[in-house]
Amino acid sequence: MQGDLYQLLKDQGYVLGIAGQAGVGQTLTMATTILAFKYRDGVLVAGDRRATAGNMVMYDRTDKVLEIDRYSVMAIAGVPATAYEMARILEHSFKYYRRTQLQELSFEGKLRALSKLLKENVPAALAGTGAVVPIFAGYDPEQETAKIYFYDILGAEFEGVEYAVSGSGSPTIRGILHYLNTWGEQPLGAMPEEQATIQALRLLTSAAEFDSATGGVNREVGLYPVVKLITSNGVTTMTDPHLSSLFESSVSKGR
Amino acid sequence: MYEEPYRWVEAVGNRRQYLDGQFVQGSPVVGVTCDQGILLMTMSKGTPKLYEIYDRLAFGGMGHPADLERLRFTLLEMAHVEGFNRSASDVTGGRLVKYGMAPVVKQAFEEVLKAPFIVKILLAELSQKSGKDGFLTINYDGVFEEKSQYAVLAATPSVEQRMMEYLRQQSSRSLKEAVDVAIRTWAVGDQAQRQTYETKGNHDDAKGNSDQSVMDSQTLFGHVRQCMTEKALECALLDRHMAGTSKYRTLGSREFETLLPEDLREALT
């Protein structure tokens, strides 16, 4: 197939996931709460920063919201080793496609590429060594609209019409998102950028309250979730000072 | 019949003569560095001649479109596999050309029973730090050269020499100045190539014709204006200030309106 870097890598002997069995007594690193919802100008994708292995916090500065190209973002929940590898494959594949075929890969083509990776990873996912349940969100310049998709570990693709969540803290915030979108002052899709960002911070703080595998905000060391916005102008990452200011004014309530 | 050394040398000589004649009607390529990055410029009819290879690598070519495509794909494959298996910083123009492209082109040139690549390639590489940007050129026989500040591709070595001589006398700090200098240098090369083709047949050199070329800007722009009736101006920039990892972009008509020398703006419409 023309412009397919993944096929080229496979032809050279590359293998994505190996279906080994997790060793006895070994606990795999996992990660955690991610969310995406459409707001007035596009789509917001956010994730906490914690990676855990069983009861142990492995790392508190994990970036789970990964910019794949100018218009798309993949947020990862599950085994980071496999998820990061998938993100790397996608990033390189989309660039390779654009440079060889002299046009951008369509949004549907990007979704298909991720589905293929997840399907090839099924043996590792079922063996318990490589389960990944990502959210893929972005702006489709051809259709001039924001899009959100989420997946199960077997690679089934579902469209999140208004929002999508994944990871161990997601059951907590899924209900809140439904409530906000249905009975809130305004639906998620009508929220301006600042309001949407505040909601994302509140949602991740709620997830951290009830899920030990989700990291909350740590103001002492200036640690905030990763929040990315995707609009017709491309992907923007919210800076920590901006998140800090919104957190102080609208989330912490003097706590 | 090529087992005897003499026959082989003769065959390679014939092949060189044949290849020299293949570029005379091609469009020269100019690469110049400026504060903003590296500008590549040429004029093309339909098929573009400037391409993105990797985050900081751009490609300009002369020759047969099918051969250029084959080698462009070879470069793209090598760069992306290397970038995936190692890292983007390990993808360098020097490694791609010296250990990847040049041996392939040389082998094709010397295998006299097979078709050679009818190509001349210019690879521009934007460095992490300003002032260290560079160029690599590969000839149809696999000979490569490294250059800094500017580089050109043209039909013959003497035309290239004249373009380089012209570039040495210019300075280009801003992007606007770089566009101006690149266009004038292209005109110097294209004029010289045409003279070669018209006066001495299509596989001789422009040597001895230098006096016939007029190098003042107005004449050069006049030549470009004339070419613009049948060809399109093509400019690509490795833009140091571009957000993200990929630094390659093409200059569109909106940018041309502000960047082109006034003498050429009218010809755009």
Boltz contact constraints between the chains, C-beta under 6 A:
constraints:
  - contact:
      token1: [A, 5]
      token2: [B, 80]
      max_distance: 6.0
  - contact:
      token1: [A, 92]
      token2: [B, 80]
      max_distance: 6.0
  - contact:
      token1: [A, 92]
      token2: [B, 84]
      max_distance: 6.0
  - contact:
      token1: [A, 96]
      token2: [B, 80]
      max_distance: 6.0
  - contact:
      token1: [A, 99]
      token2: [B, 52]
      max_distance: 6.0
  - contact:
      token1: [A, 99]
      token2: [B, 76]
      max_distance: 6.0
  - contact:
      token1: [A, 100]
      token2: [B, 76]
      max_distance: 6.0
